[in-house]
Amino acid sequence: MERSEQRCSLFLLAFLGGVSLSEITETVKKLVDPILTDHNFYLYDIEFVKESKNWYLRVYIDKKNGINIEDCALISDELSEKLDSIDPDPIPQAYFLEVSSPGAERPLKKPADFKNSVGEYIHISLYAPIDGNKIYEGTLKEYNEDDLLIEINIKGRFKDISIPKKSIAKARLAIKF
């Protein structure tokens, strides 16, 4: 870790009252997992971020056929109640709790996200070009720990392209038009 990264980490740790961001998200995960299990939902992601002057605890949830606003409100109410009942407070500063769907064009970050998206249309941005392109959209056909195979459409002709996982800068589901 470089010196500037160490200073930034130490500042955040001091600012958060000695609690790291990963400790906060792990605590929230332990609290929300049983709630989600009770309602047949699953946790997609958790983030605790500062935007402008405010902190946000964002919990992204989903279920097999998608979630709606009532589902988000239900989980928000139950998680808020659990967070408020813990003493000492696991999150030392004020924050806004947001519970939502990861969205139709949700990011693909974890191996499980990719595995669950086989057969789906995805958008991939690369660090460096492969076959002259840094951006691909196509159907994810296969995924393993080293690479993925997508089927792309080039002027009406379908072609499979293998992309090393380490080459992917960002990946997300995409809406096919």
C-alpha positions in Angstrom: 0.0 0.0 0.0 1.4 3.4 -1.0 1.9 6.2 1.6 -1.1 8.3 0.3 -3.4 5.2 0.4 -2.3 4.6 4.0 -3.0 8.2 5.0 -6.4 8.0 3.3 -7.2 4.7 5.0 -6.2 6.0 8.4 -8.2 9.2 7.9 -11.3 7.2 7.0 -10.8 4.8 10.0 -10.5 7.8 12.3 -13.5 9.5 10.7 -15.6 6.4 11.1 -14.8 6.1 14.8 -12.3 3.3 14.4 -14.7 1.2 12.3 -13.6 0.3 8.8 -15.9 0.4 5.8 -15.6 -3.4 5.4 -16.5 -4.0 9.0 -19.7 -1.9 8.5 -20.7 -3.7 5.4 -19.9 -7.1 7.0 -22.0 -6.2 10.0 -24.9 -5.1 7.8 -24.6 -8.3 5.8 -24.9 -10.4 8.9 -28.0 -8.5 9.9 -29.8 -8.4 6.6 -29.1 -12.0 5.4 -31.7 -13.6 7.8 -34.3 -11.0 6.9 -33.8 -11.7 3.2 -33.9 -15.4 3.7 -37.2 -15.1 5.6 -38.7 -13.4 2.6 -37.0 -15.5 -0.1 -34.9 -12.6 -1.3 -31.1 -12.5 -1.8 -28.5 -9.9 -1.2 -26.9 -8.6 -4.4 -24.5 -6.0 -2.9 -23.9 -3.6 0.0 -22.1 -0.3 -0.2 -21.4 2.4 2.4 -20.3 5.5 0.6 -19.9 9.2 1.2 -21.4 11.5 -1.4 -21.0 15.2 -0.9 -21.6 15.7 2.8 -23.8 12.7 3.4 -23.1 9.0 4.1 -25.3 6.4 2.4 -25.8 2.7 3.3 -27.1 1.1 0.2 -28.4 -2.4 0.2 -29.3 -4.0 -3.1 -31.7 -6.9 -3.0 -33.4 -9.2 -5.5 -35.5 -12.3 -5.9 -36.2 -14.7 -8.7 -38.9 -12.7 -10.5 -37.6 -9.3 -9.5 -38.6 -7.0 -6.6 -41.0 -4.1 -6.3 -41.2 -1.0 -4.1 -43.2 -2.8 -1.4 -40.4 -5.4 -1.1 -37.8 -2.7 -0.7 -39.9 -0.9 1.9 -40.4 -4.1 3.8 -36.7 -4.9 4.0 -35.8 -1.3 4.7 -38.2 -1.2 7.7 -36.9 -4.5 9.1 -33.2 -3.7 8.6 -33.7 -0.2 10.1 -35.3 -1.7 13.2 -32.4 -4.2 13.6 -29.8 -1.5 13.1 -31.5 0.8 15.6 -31.6 -2.0 18.2 -27.8 -2.6 18.4 -25.9 -0.9 21.2 -23.3 0.4 20.6 -24.4 1.6 17.1 -22.4 -0.3 14.5 -22.3 2.8 12.3 -20.9 5.7 14.3 -22.1 8.6 12.1 -25.4 9.6 10.6 -26.4 8.0 7.3 -29.3 7.4 4.9 -30.4 3.8 4.4 -31.4 3.0 0.9 -32.8 -0.5 -0.1 -33.3 -1.1 -3.8 -33.0 -3.4 -6.7 -29.6 -3.5 -8.4 -31.5 -2.4 -11.6 -32.1 -3.8 -15.1 -28.5 -3.0 -16.1 -27.0 -4.2 -12.8 -23.2 -4.4 -12.6 -21.6 -7.9 -12.7 -18.9 -7.9 -10.1 -18.7 -11.3 -8.3 -18.3 -14.7 -9.9 -21.9 -15.5 -8.8 -23.2 -12.5 -10.8 -21.6 -13.8 -14.0 -22.7 -17.4 -13.3 -26.3 -16.2 -12.8 -26.2 -14.2 -16.0 -25.3 -17.0 -18.4 -27.8 -16.7 -21.2 -28.3 -13.0 -20.6 -27.4 -10.0 -22.8 -24.4 -8.2 -21.3 -22.2 -5.1 -21.9 -18.4 -5.4 -21.3 -15.8 -2.7 -21.2 -12.2 -3.8 -21.4 -8.9 -2.3 -20.2 -7.3 -2.8 -23.6 -8.7 -3.7 -27.0 -9.4 -7.3 -28.1 -9.8 -7.7 -31.9 -9.7 -3.9 -32.1 -12.6 -3.2 -29.7 -12.7 -2.2 -26.0 -16.5 -2.5 -25.7 -18.6 -5.6 -26.5 -22.3 -6.4 -26.1 -23.6 -9.9 -26.6 -25.1 -13.0 -25.0 -23.0 -14.5 -22.2 -22.7 -18.2 -23.2 -20.2 -19.5 -20.8 -18.3 -18.3 -17.7 -15.4 -19.8 -15.7 -12.9 -18.4 -13.3 -10.5 -17.4 -16.1 -12.6 -16.2 -18.9 -16.0 -15.8 -20.4 -17.5 -16.5 -23.8 -20.0 -14.2 -25.4 -21.9 -14.4 -28.6 -21.8 -11.0 -30.5 -23.7 -9.9 -33.6 -21.6 -8.3 -36.3 -23.8 -7.1 -39.2 -26.1 -10.0 -38.9 -23.4 -12.7 -38.4 -23.0 -14.2 -35.0 -19.5 -14.8 -33.6 -18.3 -16.2 -30.3 -15.5 -14.3 -28.6 -13.5 -15.4 -25.5 -12.6 -12.6 -23.1 -10.1 -13.1 -20.3 -11.6 -12.1 -17.0 -8.5 -10.1 -16.1 -9.1 -7.9 -19.2 -12.6 -6.8 -18.0 -12.7 -3.2 -16.6 -16.5 -3.2 -16.1 -19.4 -5.6 -16.9 -23.1 -5.2 -16.5 -26.4 -6.6 -17.8 -27.6 -4.7 -20.9 -31.0 -4.2 -22.5 -31.1 -5.5 -26.1 -32.8 -3.2 -28.5 
